[in-house]
Amino acid sequence: MARVSIIMGIYNCADTLSEAIDSIINQTYSDWQLILCEDGSTDNTYEIAESYLRLYPEKIVLLKNNVNKGLNYTLNRCLAAATGDYVARMDGDDVSLPTRLEKEVVFLDEHPEYSIVSTPMIFFDENGDWGRSYQIEAPTRKDFIKHSPVHCHAPCMIRREAYVAVGGYTEDKRMLRFEDVNLWYKLYSKGYAGYNLSEPLYKMRDDQEATSRRGLKSRMNGVYVTYVGFKLFGFPWYMYGYVVIDFLKHFVKGIMPQRLYMKFHKKTVRQW
Protein backbone atom coordinates (compact mmCIF):
# COMPACT_ATOMS: atom_id res chain seq x y z
CA MET A 1 0.00 0.00 0.00
CA ALA A 2 1.48 3.33 -1.10
CA ARG A 3 2.01 6.11 1.43
CA VAL A 4 0.83 8.85 -0.97
CA SER A 5 -2.17 8.70 -3.29
CA ILE A 6 -2.08 11.27 -6.11
CA ILE A 7 -5.51 12.11 -7.56
CA MET A 8 -5.82 13.49 -11.08
CA GLY A 9 -8.96 14.23 -13.04
CA ILE A 10 -8.12 14.20 -16.76
CA TYR A 11 -10.18 15.78 -19.53
CA ASN A 12 -9.10 16.64 -23.08
CA CYS A 13 -5.44 16.88 -22.10
CA ALA A 14 -3.92 14.44 -24.61
CA ASP A 15 -1.23 16.92 -25.65
CA THR A 16 0.05 17.49 -22.11
CA LEU A 17 -0.79 14.35 -20.13
CA SER A 18 2.46 12.49 -20.76
CA GLU A 19 4.51 15.39 -19.42
CA ALA A 20 2.32 15.54 -16.32
CA ILE A 21 2.51 11.81 -15.58
CA ASP A 22 6.25 11.70 -16.31
CA SER A 23 6.77 14.42 -13.69
CA ILE A 24 5.24 12.07 -11.10
CA ILE A 25 7.21 9.04 -12.30
CA ASN A 26 10.41 11.08 -11.98
CA GLN A 27 9.80 12.18 -8.38
CA THR A 28 12.58 11.63 -5.83
CA TYR A 29 9.89 10.13 -3.58
CA SER A 30 8.73 6.77 -4.88
CA ASP A 31 6.11 5.46 -2.40
CA TRP A 32 3.08 6.66 -4.36
CA GLN A 33 0.07 5.51 -6.35
CA LEU A 34 -1.39 7.65 -9.14
CA ILE A 35 -5.18 7.54 -9.50
CA LEU A 36 -6.44 8.89 -12.83
CA CYS A 37 -10.09 9.42 -13.70
CA GLU A 38 -10.92 10.25 -17.31
CA ASP A 39 -13.93 12.57 -17.48
CA GLY A 40 -15.54 12.02 -20.89
CA SER A 41 -12.84 13.44 -23.13
CA THR A 42 -13.33 13.89 -26.87
CA ASP A 43 -9.64 13.35 -27.68
CA ASN A 44 -7.37 10.37 -26.93
CA THR A 45 -6.69 11.29 -23.30
CA TYR A 46 -7.92 7.90 -22.10
CA GLU A 47 -5.71 5.97 -24.53
CA ILE A 48 -2.62 7.83 -23.34
CA ALA A 49 -3.50 7.15 -19.71
CA GLU A 50 -4.09 3.50 -20.59
CA SER A 51 -0.62 3.23 -22.11
CA TYR A 52 0.89 4.32 -18.77
CA LEU A 53 -1.31 1.85 -16.92
CA ARG A 54 0.19 -0.96 -19.03
CA LEU A 55 3.71 0.26 -18.21
CA TYR A 56 3.10 0.79 -14.48
CA PRO A 57 0.22 -1.51 -13.44
CA GLU A 58 1.33 -1.57 -9.79
CA LYS A 59 1.55 2.23 -9.54
CA ILE A 60 -1.41 3.50 -11.55
CA VAL A 61 -5.19 3.17 -11.15
CA LEU A 62 -7.29 4.26 -14.12
CA LEU A 63 -10.99 5.11 -13.81
CA LYS A 64 -13.39 6.42 -16.45
CA ASN A 65 -16.63 8.44 -16.35
CA ASN A 66 -19.15 7.53 -19.05
CA VAL A 67 -19.93 11.22 -19.60
CA ASN A 68 -18.34 14.48 -18.51
CA LYS A 69 -19.24 14.97 -14.85
CA GLY A 70 -16.97 17.82 -13.74
CA LEU A 71 -13.86 17.95 -11.60
CA ASN A 72 -15.55 17.76 -8.19
CA TYR A 73 -17.33 14.48 -9.02
CA THR A 74 -14.23 13.12 -10.76
CA LEU A 75 -11.89 13.86 -7.86
CA ASN A 76 -14.31 12.24 -5.44
CA ARG A 77 -14.13 9.06 -7.53
CA CYS A 78 -10.35 9.21 -7.23
CA LEU A 79 -10.60 9.82 -3.48
CA ALA A 80 -12.76 6.73 -3.06
CA ALA A 81 -9.94 4.66 -4.55
CA ALA A 82 -7.17 6.34 -2.54
CA THR A 83 -5.47 4.27 0.14
CA GLY A 84 -2.52 6.46 1.13
CA ASP A 85 -2.13 8.33 4.41
CA TYR A 86 -1.63 11.47 2.34
CA VAL A 87 -3.53 12.55 -0.77
CA ALA A 88 -1.82 14.83 -3.29
CA ARG A 89 -3.35 16.66 -6.23
CA MET A 90 -2.09 16.93 -9.77
CA ASP A 91 -3.54 18.28 -13.02
CA GLY A 92 -3.13 16.76 -16.46
CA ASP A 93 -1.55 19.83 -18.04
CA ASP A 94 0.92 20.77 -15.29
CA VAL A 95 4.30 19.62 -13.98
CA SER A 96 5.41 18.60 -10.48
CA LEU A 97 9.04 19.46 -9.85
CA PRO A 98 11.15 16.41 -8.86
CA THR A 99 11.30 17.00 -5.08
CA ARG A 100 7.67 18.05 -4.63
CA LEU A 101 6.29 14.87 -3.04
CA GLU A 102 9.38 14.26 -0.92
CA LYS A 103 9.31 17.74 0.63
CA GLU A 104 5.57 17.71 1.25
CA VAL A 105 5.70 14.28 2.91
CA VAL A 106 8.59 15.36 5.14
CA PHE A 107 6.63 18.45 6.19
CA LEU A 108 3.46 16.55 7.13
CA ASP A 109 5.49 13.86 8.91
CA GLU A 110 7.27 16.49 11.00
CA HIS A 111 4.26 18.77 11.62
CA PRO A 112 1.24 16.78 12.87
CA GLU A 113 -0.51 20.07 13.74
CA TYR A 114 -1.04 20.70 10.01
CA SER A 115 -3.32 18.66 7.75
CA ILE A 116 -2.68 20.58 4.54
CA VAL A 117 0.56 21.56 2.85
CA SER A 118 0.92 23.30 -0.48
CA THR A 119 3.48 25.35 -2.38
CA PRO A 120 3.53 28.39 -4.64
CA MET A 121 3.32 27.72 -8.38
CA ILE A 122 5.50 28.71 -11.32
CA PHE A 123 3.38 29.88 -14.27
CA PHE A 124 4.43 28.87 -17.79
CA ASP A 125 3.15 28.93 -21.34
CA GLU A 126 4.50 28.08 -24.79
CA ASN A 127 7.26 30.67 -24.31
CA GLY A 128 8.48 29.28 -20.97
CA ASP A 129 8.18 30.36 -17.34
CA TRP A 130 6.77 33.84 -16.88
CA GLY A 131 5.90 34.31 -13.19
CA ARG A 132 5.06 32.68 -9.87
CA SER A 133 2.54 32.88 -7.07
CA TYR A 134 3.20 33.83 -3.46
CA GLN A 135 1.13 32.44 -0.60
CA ILE A 136 0.65 33.33 3.08
CA GLU A 137 2.78 30.92 5.13
CA ALA A 138 0.20 29.77 7.68
CA PRO A 139 -3.26 31.12 6.70
CA THR A 140 -6.02 31.65 9.24
CA ARG A 141 -9.75 32.22 8.77
CA LYS A 142 -9.33 35.98 8.49
CA ASP A 143 -7.06 35.49 5.47
CA PHE A 144 -10.00 34.05 3.50
CA ILE A 145 -11.50 37.55 3.40
CA LYS A 146 -8.88 39.17 1.18
CA HIS A 147 -6.47 36.40 0.17
CA SER A 148 -8.63 33.50 -1.02
CA PRO A 149 -7.67 30.93 -2.16
CA VAL A 150 -5.34 30.52 0.78
CA HIS A 151 -3.68 27.46 -0.79
CA CYS A 152 -2.86 26.53 -4.37
CA HIS A 153 -4.97 23.46 -5.09
CA ALA A 154 -2.97 21.55 -7.68
CA PRO A 155 0.29 21.34 -5.63
CA CYS A 156 -1.42 20.46 -2.34
CA MET A 157 -1.06 17.38 -0.17
CA ILE A 158 -3.71 16.65 2.49
CA ARG A 159 -4.07 14.00 5.16
CA ARG A 160 -6.65 11.54 3.85
CA GLU A 161 -8.48 11.51 7.18
CA ALA A 162 -9.12 15.25 6.79
CA TYR A 163 -10.47 14.78 3.26
CA VAL A 164 -12.80 12.06 4.55
CA ALA A 165 -13.95 14.14 7.54
CA VAL A 166 -15.34 16.88 5.26
CA GLY A 167 -16.79 14.51 2.66
CA GLY A 168 -14.27 15.36 -0.05
CA TYR A 169 -15.39 17.82 -2.73
CA THR A 170 -18.89 19.26 -2.80
CA GLU A 171 -20.61 17.98 -5.95
CA ASP A 172 -22.46 21.13 -6.93
CA LYS A 173 -22.24 22.61 -10.44
CA ARG A 174 -22.29 26.07 -8.89
CA MET A 175 -18.85 25.33 -7.43
CA LEU A 176 -17.10 24.07 -10.56
CA ARG A 177 -13.65 25.65 -11.04
CA PHE A 178 -13.85 26.83 -7.43
CA GLU A 179 -14.32 23.45 -5.75
CA ASP A 180 -10.88 23.91 -4.18
CA VAL A 181 -11.86 27.16 -2.46
CA ASN A 182 -14.93 25.43 -1.04
CA LEU A 183 -12.69 22.60 0.18
CA TRP A 184 -10.48 25.06 2.09
CA TYR A 185 -13.56 26.61 3.72
CA LYS A 186 -14.81 23.16 4.76
CA LEU A 187 -11.46 22.04 6.15
CA TYR A 188 -10.79 25.24 8.10
CA SER A 189 -14.36 25.30 9.46
CA LYS A 190 -13.67 21.84 10.93
CA GLY A 191 -10.53 23.09 12.65
CA TYR A 192 -7.94 21.74 10.20
CA ALA A 193 -4.94 23.98 9.51
CA GLY A 194 -2.71 24.37 6.48
CA TYR A 195 0.77 25.60 5.63
CA ASN A 196 2.40 26.90 2.45
CA LEU A 197 6.05 26.11 1.82
CA SER A 198 8.01 29.06 0.46
CA GLU A 199 9.63 27.15 -2.39
CA PRO A 200 7.56 26.70 -5.59
CA LEU A 201 7.50 22.96 -6.34
CA TYR A 202 4.88 22.93 -9.09
CA LYS A 203 4.51 24.42 -12.56
CA MET A 204 1.05 25.46 -13.75
CA ARG A 205 0.33 25.84 -17.45
CA ASP A 206 -1.21 29.32 -17.63
CA ASP A 207 -1.68 30.18 -21.29
CA GLN A 208 -4.40 31.44 -23.63
CA GLU A 209 -6.30 28.15 -23.43
CA ALA A 210 -6.31 28.28 -19.63
CA THR A 211 -7.60 31.84 -19.81
CA SER A 212 -10.48 30.79 -22.07
CA ARG A 213 -11.78 28.50 -19.31
CA ARG A 214 -12.18 31.45 -16.92
CA GLY A 215 -15.39 32.83 -18.37
CA LEU A 216 -18.02 34.97 -16.67
CA LYS A 217 -20.19 31.99 -15.72
CA SER A 218 -17.36 30.14 -13.95
CA ARG A 219 -16.28 33.34 -12.19
CA MET A 220 -19.78 33.76 -10.79
CA ASN A 221 -19.28 30.31 -9.27
CA GLY A 222 -16.41 31.88 -7.35
CA VAL A 223 -18.76 34.48 -5.86
CA TYR A 224 -21.19 31.75 -4.82
CA VAL A 225 -18.40 29.76 -3.14
CA THR A 226 -17.32 32.86 -1.21
CA TYR A 227 -20.90 33.46 -0.03
CA VAL A 228 -21.30 29.83 1.09
CA GLY A 229 -17.90 29.95 2.78
CA PHE A 230 -18.72 33.09 4.75
CA LYS A 231 -21.89 31.36 5.99
CA LEU A 232 -19.87 28.28 6.91
CA PHE A 233 -17.47 30.41 8.95
CA GLY A 234 -20.36 32.25 10.60
CA PHE A 235 -19.03 35.66 9.61
CA PRO A 236 -21.22 38.59 10.80
CA TRP A 237 -23.53 40.31 8.32
CA TYR A 238 -21.31 43.35 7.83
CA MET A 239 -18.54 41.15 6.43
CA TYR A 240 -20.68 40.29 3.41
CA GLY A 241 -19.65 43.56 1.79
CA TYR A 242 -16.55 41.61 0.76
CA VAL A 243 -18.79 39.23 -1.19
CA VAL A 244 -20.04 42.22 -3.20
CA ILE A 245 -16.44 43.30 -3.83
CA ASP A 246 -15.65 39.74 -4.90
CA PHE A 247 -18.58 39.85 -7.33
CA LEU A 248 -17.34 43.09 -8.90
CA LYS A 249 -13.81 41.72 -9.33
CA HIS A 250 -15.04 38.51 -10.95
CA PHE A 251 -17.53 40.38 -13.15
CA VAL A 252 -14.90 42.75 -14.56
CA LYS A 253 -12.48 39.90 -15.23
CA GLY A 254 -15.26 37.81 -16.75
CA ILE A 255 -16.29 40.40 -19.35
CA MET A 256 -12.74 41.48 -20.19
CA PRO A 257 -11.50 40.34 -23.66
CA GLN A 258 -9.16 37.37 -23.30
CA ARG A 259 -6.13 39.08 -24.78
CA LEU A 260 -6.57 42.10 -22.53
CA TYR A 261 -7.14 39.90 -19.51
CA MET A 262 -3.93 37.94 -20.18
CA LYS A 263 -1.92 41.17 -20.32
CA PHE A 264 -3.56 42.39 -17.11
CA HIS A 265 -3.04 38.99 -15.45
CA LYS A 266 0.67 38.88 -16.26
CA LYS A 267 1.17 42.42 -14.98
CA THR A 268 -0.58 41.74 -11.68
CA VAL A 269 1.24 38.45 -11.00
CA ARG A 270 4.64 38.97 -9.41
CA GLN A 271 7.40 38.26 -11.91
CA TRP A 272 9.90 36.56 -9.62
C-alpha positions, 0 to 999 in steps of 0.5 A, spaced: 500 500 500 502 506 497 504 512 502 501 517 498 495 517 493 495 522 487 488 524 484 488 526 477 482 528 473 483 528 466 479 531 460 481 533 453 489 533 455 492 528 450 497 533 448 500 534 455 498 528 459 504 524 458 509 530 461 504 531 467 505 523 468 512 523 467 513 528 472 510 524 477 514 518 475 520 522 476 519 524 483 525 523 488 519 520 492 517 513 490 512 510 495 506 513 491 500 511 487 497 515 481 489 515 480 487 517 474 479 518 472 478 520 465 472 525 465 468 524 458 474 526 453 473 527 446 480 526 444 485 520 446 486 522 453 484 515 455 488 511 450 494 515 453 493 514 460 491 507 458 498 506 455 501 508 462 497 503 466 500 498 461 507 500 463 506 501 471 500 496 473 502 496 480 503 504 480 497 507 476 489 506 477 485 508 471 478 510 472 473 512 467 466 516 467 461 515 461 460 522 460 463 528 462 461 529 470 466 535 472 472 535 476 468 535 483 465 528 481 471 526 478 476 527 484 471 524 489 471 518 484 479 518 485 478 519 493 474 513 493 480 509 490 485 512 494 489 508 500 494 512 502 495 516 508 496 522 504 492 525 498 496 529 493 493 533 487 495 533 480 492 536 473 493 533 467 496 539 463 501 541 469 508 539 472 510 537 479 518 538 480 522 532 482 522 533 489 515 536 490 512 529 493 518 528 498 518 535 501 511 535 502 511 528 505 517 530 510 513 536 512 506 533 514 510 527 517 514 532 522 508 537 523 502 533 525 498 540 527 497 541 520 493 537 515 494 541 509 501 543 505 501 546 499 506 550 495 507 556 490 506 555 483 511 557 477 506 559 471 508 557 464 506 557 457 508 556 450 514 561 451 516 558 458 516 560 465 513 567 466 511 568 473 510 565 480 505 565 485 506 567 493 502 564 498 501 566 506 505 561 510 500 559 515 493 562 513 487 563 518 480 564 517 481 571 516 485 570 510 480 568 507 476 575 506 482 578 502 487 572 500 482 567 497 484 561 495 489 561 501 492 554 498 494 553 491 490 546 489 494 543 484 500 542 488 497 540 495 497 534 499 492 533 504 491 528 510 486 523 507 483 523 514 481 530 513 479 529 506 474 524 509 472 528 515 469 533 510 466 529 505 471 530 499 469 535 494 462 538 494 458 535 488 455 542 486 455 545 479 455 552 482 462 550 485 465 548 478 472 551 477 472 553 485 471 546 488 478 547 491 476 554 495 470 550 497 474 545 500 479 550 504 472 553 507 470 546 509 477 544 512 478 550 516 471 550 518 472 543 521 478 546 525 484 543 520 490 547 519 494 548 512 501 551 511 504 553 504 512 552 503 516 558 500 519 554 495 515 553 488 515 545 487 509 545 481 509 548 474 502 550 472 500 551 465 497 558 464 496 560 457 491 562 452 487 556 453 487 556 460 484 563 460 479 561 455 476 557 461 475 562 466 469 565 463 463 569 466 459 563 468 465 560 472 467 566 475 460 567 478 461 560 481 467 563 485 462 568 488 457 563 490 463 559 493 465 565 497 458 566 499 457 559 502 464 559 505 462 566 509 456 562 511 460 556 513 465 560 517 459 564 521 461 571 519 457 577 521 452 580 516 457 586 515 462 582 512 458 580 506 460 587 503 466 583 501 462 578 497 459 584 493 467 586 492 468 579 490 462 579 485 465 586 482 472 583 481 469 577 478 464 580 473 470 585 470 475 579 469 469 575 466 467 580 461 474 582 459 476 580 452 481 574 453 487 578 450 486 584 454 485 579 460 492 575 459 496 582 459 492 584 465 493 577 469 501 577 467 502 584 470 498 583 476 502 576 477 509 577 481 514 576 476 519 573 480 
